[in-house]
Amino acid sequence: MEATILKWLKKPGDKVEEDETILEIATDKVDSEVPSTANGIIAEILFNENDVVPIGKVIARINTESKVSANGAPVNEKYLQESDGYEEANLIEEVPYQPSEKAAPANNSTAIRFYSPLVLNIAASEGVSMNELEHIEGTGQDGRVSKKDIMSYLESRKNRPAQTRAEERADAVVHEVSPPPEKQEYSSPAVYKGNVEIIEMDRMRKMIAKHMVDSKNISAHVTSFAECDVTNLVLWREKIKKDFEKREGEKITFTPLFIETIIKCIKRYPLLNSSVEGDRILIKKDINIGMATALANGNLIVPVIKNADQLNLTGLTRQVNALANAARNNKLKPDDTAGGTFTLTNVGTFGSIMGTPIINQPQVAIMAVGAIKKRPVVIETEQGDSIAIRHMMYLSLSYDHRIIDGSLGTTFLNAVAMEIENFDPKRSI
C-alpha cells in the first residue's frame, strides 16, 4: 500500500534515459529500483528521501522533448509514477482476499470495501464496528481506508459526545474496550552501566520485529511436535544427488522434498491452507508455499513458490534454488514474497533440533524442520523389536488456535511425519 523512498539517484536538471534507474524504494517485503518512463530531464522531485509514499502518488516530473498535441498545444511534461508506473507498486503489499476485479471507489454506496489487516486490527482493538468502518471516508487507492484515515477517525471520535457515538453504532453490537496505553517512546538513557555496545536496528529488522509482534497479537499460537525417521529420504537423496545435478543442472536439497510432502498433506487437510477475516474462514484453493530464507546480514525473508502443487520435484527444486539465490543476492521482486498460504522454515540449518516458529500473517500455520541427527532408536520388525542407528528429525507446527484445534493440528503434523517416514527409497528421478 505504500513504499519508502530510500535514495534518489538523480536530481533536478539531470538528464535521464528511458528505463534508467532514478531512485530506490523499500517496502516491508523487498527493496526495488524505479526506472524512468521516458527520455528527458528531471524537472521536479516531489518527495524527499525517507518519505513514505502511498501507491499512485506522483513522485517526480520529467520534461521530455517538446511535442505538439492534436489541438496544436505543446506537450513538454510527463509524469513519473511510483515503481515504474504503478503495476509493480500494486504488488508492494497484498490486500488479502481481494478478487481480481478492482474495488469500486468509496463514494459508491453499493460497493464492497476491502481493508488491510492493519486497519482491521486497529478497528478491533479500538472497538470500531464494521458499520463504523464502512462510513469512514478513505483516502487510499480506490477509496480504501488507510491507517491515517482510521487514526483520524478515532481522534475525532474521542472529541464527540458519548451519546452521538452510541447513535452511530446503534445497528451494531460493540464491546467497549479499554483504550490501549499510550505508545511509549524509547529514548537512549543518558548513562549506561557496564561495558555495552549500542546497535541501531536497520529498517528491515524493525519491520521484522513489528511483523512478529503483530502476528502474536493476531493469532492464538499453539505449537505441536513430532519425531520423524527420515532415513529412507536421506539415503535416497545421497544416492541420486550426483545424477540429479548432472541431469538437471540443479543441486537437490531436502527443502523441495519437504515441500512436496507438505503439499500432499494440505490437499487432505485444506484448513491448514487458509486465513481468517473477522468471523470468516477463507480456504485458499491455490497452494503457495513460503520458504523462510536467512540473509547474509542475519535478517529473514520469505520468498513464495506460487502454485507449488502444480510442480513436480524437479520444478520445486528449480524454484527453491532460484528464490534462495535471489534472496541472498538481493534480487527478489515484490511479487516473489507475496501471496503465501503456508510457510516452511528450516531451523535445523544452523543446528537447532526444533523450534516454535511464529505464524506468517495472514496465514494460519507454519512448519519448522529441525536438524537431522543420527540416533539409536527402537524399530519394529517381523522378527521383533531391535535397536538401530537411524536418521531422526523433529517437526514442529505452529498453528492458529482460533480455527485449528489441537486434533487437526497434530493430525496434519503426524501425516507429514508419516509421509516422510514412508518415503520410497526406490523412487526414480
Backbone hydrogen bonds, N-H to C=O, Kabsch-Sander energy under -0.5 kcal/mol:
donor,donor_aa,acceptor,acceptor_aa,energy
3,A,53,V,-2.1
4,T,26,A,-3.1
5,I,51,D,-2.5
6,L,4,T,-0.8
6,L,24,E,-2.2
7,K,24,E,-1.5
9,L,7,K,-0.5
9,L,22,I,-3.1
10,K,22,I,-0.9
13,G,42,I,-3.1
14,D,11,K,-2.3
16,V,40,G,-2.9
19,D,36,S,-2.4
20,E,17,E,-2.3
22,I,34,V,-3.1
23,L,34,V,-1.3
24,E,7,K,-2.4
25,I,32,S,-3.0
26,A,4,T,-2.5
27,T,30,V,-2.0
32,S,25,I,-2.7
34,V,23,L,-2.9
36,S,20,E,-2.2
40,G,16,V,-2.4
41,I,63,N,-2.6
42,I,14,D,-2.7
43,A,61,R,-2.4
44,E,61,R,-1.5
46,L,59,I,-2.3
47,F,59,I,-0.8
50,N,5,I,-4.4
51,D,48,N,-1.7
53,V,3,A,-3.2
53,V,51,D,-0.6
55,I,1,M,-1.9
57,K,54,P,-1.4
59,I,80,L,-1.3
60,A,80,L,-0.9
61,R,44,E,-2.5
62,I,78,K,-2.8
63,N,41,I,-3.0
64,T,62,I,-0.6
64,T,76,N,-0.6
67,K,75,V,-2.3
69,S,73,A,-2.8
72,G,69,S,-1.9
75,V,67,K,-3.3
76,N,74,P,-0.5
78,K,62,I,-2.6
80,L,60,A,-2.0
81,Q,79,Y,-0.6
82,E,57,K,-0.8
84,D,81,Q,-0.5
85,G,81,Q,-1.1
86,Y,82,E,-2.2
87,E,85,G,-3.4
88,E,83,S,-0.7
90,N,86,Y,-1.8
91,L,88,E,-1.6
92,I,89,A,-1.7
98,Q,95,V,-1.3
108,N,105,P,-1.7
109,S,107,N,-0.8
111,A,108,N,-1.8
113,R,111,A,-0.6
120,L,116,S,-2.2
121,N,117,P,-2.5
122,I,118,L,-2.3
123,A,119,V,-2.5
124,A,120,L,-2.4
125,S,121,N,-2.4
126,E,122,I,-1.8
127,G,124,A,-0.8
128,V,123,A,-3.0
129,S,127,G,-0.7
133,L,129,S,-2.5
134,E,130,M,-2.2
135,H,131,N,-0.6
135,H,132,E,-1.2
136,I,133,L,-1.3
140,G,144,R,-2.5
143,G,140,G,-1.8
144,R,141,Q,-1.5
150,I,146,S,-2.1
151,M,147,K,-2.3
152,S,148,K,-2.1
153,Y,149,D,-2.1
154,L,150,I,-2.3
155,E,151,M,-2.0
156,S,152,S,-2.3
157,R,153,Y,-2.3
158,K,154,L,-1.6
159,N,155,E,-0.8
160,R,157,R,-1.0
165,R,161,P,-1.8
166,A,162,A,-2.2
167,E,163,Q,-2.0
168,E,164,T,-1.9
169,R,165,R,-1.1
170,A,167,E,-1.4
172,A,169,R,-1.8
174,V,172,A,-0.6
176,E,174,V,-0.7
185,E,183,K,-0.5
186,Y,184,Q,-0.6
187,S,185,E,-0.6
196,V,194,G,-0.9
199,I,197,E,-0.6
206,K,202,D,-2.1
207,M,203,R,-1.8
208,I,204,M,-2.4
209,A,205,R,-2.5
210,K,206,K,-2.1
211,H,207,M,-2.5
212,M,208,I,-2.5
213,V,209,A,-2.1
214,D,210,K,-2.8
215,S,211,H,-2.0
216,K,212,M,-1.9
217,N,213,V,-2.0
218,I,214,D,-1.8
219,S,215,S,-2.7
221,H,219,S,-1.1
222,V,399,Y,-1.5
224,S,397,L,-2.2
226,A,395,L,-2.4
228,C,393,M,-3.0
230,V,228,C,-0.8
230,V,391,H,-2.2
231,T,391,H,-0.5
234,V,230,V,-2.7
235,L,231,T,-2.7
236,W,232,N,-2.1
237,R,233,L,-2.4
238,E,234,V,-2.3
239,K,235,L,-1.6
240,I,236,W,-2.0
241,K,237,R,-2.0
244,F,240,I,-2.9
245,E,241,K,-2.2
246,K,242,K,-2.2
247,R,243,D,-2.4
248,E,244,F,-3.1
249,G,245,E,-1.9
253,T,251,K,-0.6
257,L,253,T,-0.5
258,F,254,F,-2.4
259,I,255,T,-2.7
260,E,256,P,-2.2
261,T,257,L,-1.6
262,I,258,F,-2.5
263,I,259,I,-2.4
264,K,260,E,-1.6
265,C,261,T,-1.8
266,I,262,I,-2.5
267,K,263,I,-1.9
268,R,264,K,-0.7
269,Y,265,C,-1.9
272,L,269,Y,-1.7
273,N,270,P,-2.0
274,S,271,L,-0.5
275,S,282,L,-1.5
276,V,362,P,-0.5
277,E,280,R,-2.8
280,R,277,E,-2.0
282,L,275,S,-2.7
282,L,280,R,-0.5
283,I,281,I,-0.7
284,K,273,N,-2.5
284,K,282,L,-0.6
288,N,286,D,-0.8
289,I,287,I,-0.6
289,I,305,I,-1.5
290,G,288,N,-0.6
290,G,342,F,-3.3
291,M,303,P,-2.5
292,A,290,G,-0.5
292,A,344,L,-2.2
293,T,301,I,-3.2
295,L,299,N,-3.1
298,G,295,L,-1.9
301,I,293,T,-2.2
304,V,336,D,-3.3
305,I,289,I,-3.0
306,K,304,V,-0.8
308,A,287,I,-2.2
308,A,305,I,-0.8
309,D,287,I,-0.6
310,Q,307,N,-1.8
311,L,308,A,-1.5
316,L,312,N,-2.6
317,T,313,L,-2.3
318,R,314,T,-2.2
319,Q,315,G,-2.2
320,V,316,L,-2.8
321,N,317,T,-2.4
322,A,318,R,-2.5
323,L,319,Q,-2.6
324,A,320,V,-2.2
325,N,321,N,-2.3
326,A,322,A,-2.3
327,A,323,L,-2.4
328,R,324,A,-2.2
329,N,325,N,-1.6
330,N,327,A,-1.2
331,K,326,A,-3.5
332,L,326,A,-0.7
336,D,333,K,-1.5
337,T,334,P,-1.2
338,A,335,D,-0.9
341,T,288,N,-3.2
342,F,288,N,-1.4
343,T,365,A,-1.0
344,L,290,G,-2.9
345,T,367,M,-2.8
347,V,345,T,-0.9
347,V,369,V,-0.9
348,G,369,V,-1.7
349,T,346,N,-1.0
350,F,347,V,-0.7
351,G,348,G,-1.8
352,S,347,V,-1.2
361,Q,359,I,-1.0
363,Q,360,N,-2.1
364,V,274,S,-0.5
366,I,398,S,-2.2
367,M,343,T,-2.5
368,A,396,S,-3.1
369,V,345,T,-1.9
370,G,394,Y,-2.3
371,A,352,S,-2.0
373,K,371,A,-0.6
373,K,392,M,-2.8
375,R,390,R,-2.5
377,V,375,R,-0.5
377,V,388,A,-2.7
379,I,377,V,-0.5
379,I,386,S,-3.0
381,T,384,G,-1.0
384,G,381,T,-1.4
386,S,379,I,-2.2
388,A,377,V,-2.5
390,R,375,R,-2.6
390,R,388,A,-0.6
392,M,373,K,-3.4
392,M,390,R,-0.7
393,M,228,C,-2.3
394,Y,353,I,-0.6
395,L,226,A,-3.2
396,S,368,A,-2.3
397,L,224,S,-2.5
398,S,366,I,-2.5
399,Y,222,V,-2.6
399,Y,397,L,-0.5
400,D,364,V,-2.3
401,H,220,A,-3.4
401,H,399,Y,-0.8
403,I,400,D,-1.5
404,I,400,D,-2.5
405,D,403,I,-0.6
409,G,405,D,-2.7
410,T,406,G,-2.6
411,T,407,S,-1.7
412,F,408,L,-2.6
413,L,409,G,-2.1
414,N,410,T,-2.9
415,A,411,T,-1.9
416,V,412,F,-2.1
417,A,413,L,-2.2
418,M,414,N,-2.6
419,E,415,A,-2.2
420,I,416,V,-2.1
421,E,417,A,-2.5
422,N,418,M,-2.2
423,F,420,I,-1.5
427,R,424,D,-1.6
